[in-house]
Amino acid sequence: MKKYKLEIHENPEHYEHASEKHINKFIYNKMMIHKLMEASIENIDELFNDIELKDKDELEEEFDIKFTMRSYEALKKETCKPNSQAITDNILKRIDRYPE
């Protein structure tokens, strides 16, 4: 009979630092995640003014981060409704900000 070896692995989803509003759960572009993490943005709420995405200049000033228009548009595409600054409904529901 073969001997079996038990291996225990931790699920990274259950780490204490992995909150429900962590940017990894909302943004899938790896380069964008890396850029936001370098600027110490981990909570998706930090990118929004109520239910709209902060504008490019406001994000650059607040977090000392440089966005090209292309990278800002990529962020907007992943978090906002088409042709708008308004956050998509599915994100608003997941962060408990959906207007009733």
C-alpha positions in Angstrom: 0.0 0.0 0.0 1.1 3.5 -0.8 1.8 5.9 2.0 -0.2 9.1 2.0 1.1 12.5 3.0 -1.2 15.2 4.3 -0.4 18.7 3.0 -2.1 21.7 4.6 -2.3 24.9 2.6 -3.8 28.2 3.6 -6.4 29.8 1.4 -5.4 33.4 0.7 -9.0 34.4 0.6 -9.1 33.9 4.4 -6.2 36.1 5.3 -7.0 38.9 7.7 -5.8 41.6 5.3 -8.1 40.3 2.5 -11.2 42.4 3.1 -14.4 42.4 1.2 -13.5 45.7 -0.5 -10.0 44.7 -1.6 -9.3 45.9 -5.2 -8.3 42.4 -6.3 -12.0 41.4 -6.0 -13.2 44.1 -8.4 -10.3 44.9 -10.8 -8.9 42.1 -13.0 -6.2 44.0 -14.9 -2.9 42.9 -13.2 -1.0 46.0 -14.2 -3.7 48.2 -12.8 -3.8 46.3 -9.6 0.0 46.6 -9.3 -0.1 50.3 -10.0 -2.8 50.9 -7.3 -1.1 48.7 -4.8 2.2 50.7 -5.3 0.2 53.8 -4.4 -1.1 52.1 -1.2 -4.7 51.8 -2.5 -6.1 48.5 -1.3 -9.7 49.4 -0.6 -12.0 50.0 -3.6 -13.8 52.7 -1.7 -10.8 55.0 -1.9 -11.3 55.3 -5.7 -14.9 56.6 -5.4 -16.7 59.8 -4.5 -20.0 58.4 -3.3 -21.2 56.4 -6.4 -18.8 57.9 -9.0 -15.2 57.3 -9.9 -12.9 60.2 -8.8 -11.5 62.0 -11.8 -7.9 61.5 -13.0 -6.5 64.6 -11.5 -8.1 64.0 -8.1 -6.7 60.5 -8.0 -3.2 61.7 -9.0 -3.2 64.4 -6.4 -4.6 62.4 -3.5 -2.5 59.3 -3.9 0.6 60.7 -5.6 0.1 58.3 -8.6 0.6 59.0 -12.3 -2.1 57.9 -14.7 -2.0 58.1 -18.5 -5.3 58.7 -20.1 -5.1 55.1 -21.4 -4.6 53.7 -17.9 -7.4 55.9 -16.4 -9.7 54.8 -19.2 -8.9 51.1 -18.4 -9.7 51.7 -14.7 -12.9 53.4 -15.8 -13.8 50.5 -18.1 -13.5 48.0 -15.3 -15.4 50.0 -12.7 -17.9 52.3 -14.4 -21.0 52.1 -16.6 -20.3 52.8 -20.3 -19.7 56.4 -21.2 -20.1 57.5 -17.6 -18.3 58.1 -14.3 -21.0 56.2 -12.4 -19.9 52.9 -10.8 -21.5 49.7 -12.1 -24.5 48.3 -10.2 -22.7 45.0 -9.4 -19.9 46.8 -7.6 -22.2 49.1 -5.7 -24.2 46.1 -4.5 -21.0 44.3 -3.4 -19.8 47.3 -1.3 -23.3 48.0 0.1 -23.7 51.4 -1.6 -26.5 50.5 -4.0 -29.3 53.2 -3.8 -32.5 51.6 -2.7 
